[in-house]
Amino acid sequence: MGWLKLSSNILRLNKRLLVLASLLPWLLNGGCVQSKLTKSEMVQRSGLDAQGHPIAFSVLPKTQVGDIDWVAALKEGILNPKGSLNPNGPPESPILN
């Protein structure tokens, strides 16, 4: 009877230690401490604008309705994609309309 109670207590202790071990990284990273960054600083660090779009999209030309004009970006030389992932691949193809 004594061994059964001892093993039961060890099992309970093991479960508690597992819970503490899962909380440890959260506690070491500050727990629920509120960030000291302003909302605009958090947005800038995330790489997204206020609407949630990547900041890099702001330099791309837009259509009349506000969408990105990918063909114009290619023609203006803003984007210069490779013709192939293989560096010894086929030659560059012309830009299609």
N, C-alpha and C positions, 0 to 999 in steps of 0.2 A: 504494500500500500504506500510506503514511503517513496519508493522509486517512481510510482505513477504520479504522485503529487509533485515531486521534484521535476519530472519531465514536463508536466503541465506548466509549471512556473517558468521553466526555461523557454518553452514555446511562446508564452506570453511576452517574456522579455525580448525574445528574438523579433517578434512582430513589432514591438515598440521601437526597437533599434532600427528596423527597416523603415519605419515611418520617419524617424529622426534623420536617417541617412538620406531619404528622398527630399527632406526639407533643407538640408544643409546647403546645397548650392544656391537655393533661393535666398536663404538668410545671408550668405556670404556676399551676394550681389545687392544687398541693401533691403531685401524684403519688400515691404509695401511702402517704402519711402517714395514720396512724390518727386518727380523730376523737377529740377530747377530751371529747365529750358522753357522758353516761351513757345507758343504754338508755332510761330513762324520759324524759330530756330529748329524745332523738331522736324518741320516740313522740309527745310533746307538740308538738314542732315540725312533725311530719308531719300533724297534725290527726286522727290515728287513735287509738283506745284500744288497750289491750293485745291485744284480739281482732282488731284490724284494721278495726273499724267506725268511721265518722266520729264524732267527739266530740259533734257536734250531736245525734246520735240519742239521747244519754243523757237529754235533757230531754223526749223524746216518751213518751207513755203506752205501756205494754206490755200484751199479752194474758196469759192465764194460763200460756201455754207460753213466754213471753219474747219473742215477736215484737212488732213495732211495731204499735200499734192506730191505723191512719191515720184511721179514722172518728172515734174518740174525740178525736184531735188536732184534727180539724176542728171538732167540736162544742164543745170546750173553748176554741177560739180560738187555740190554739198555732200552727196553720197557717191562713193566710188567702190561698188562691190567687186569682188573678185569673180572671174568667169568660172572658177572651179575651186573646190577645196584642195585639189591636187595641184601643187605648184608647177608641175610639168604637164598640166592638163591642156585642153583645147584653147585656142586663142580667144581673146575677148570678143563677144558678140555685140552688134550695134544696139543702141537703145531703141526699144519698140515704143510706138505711140499707144 
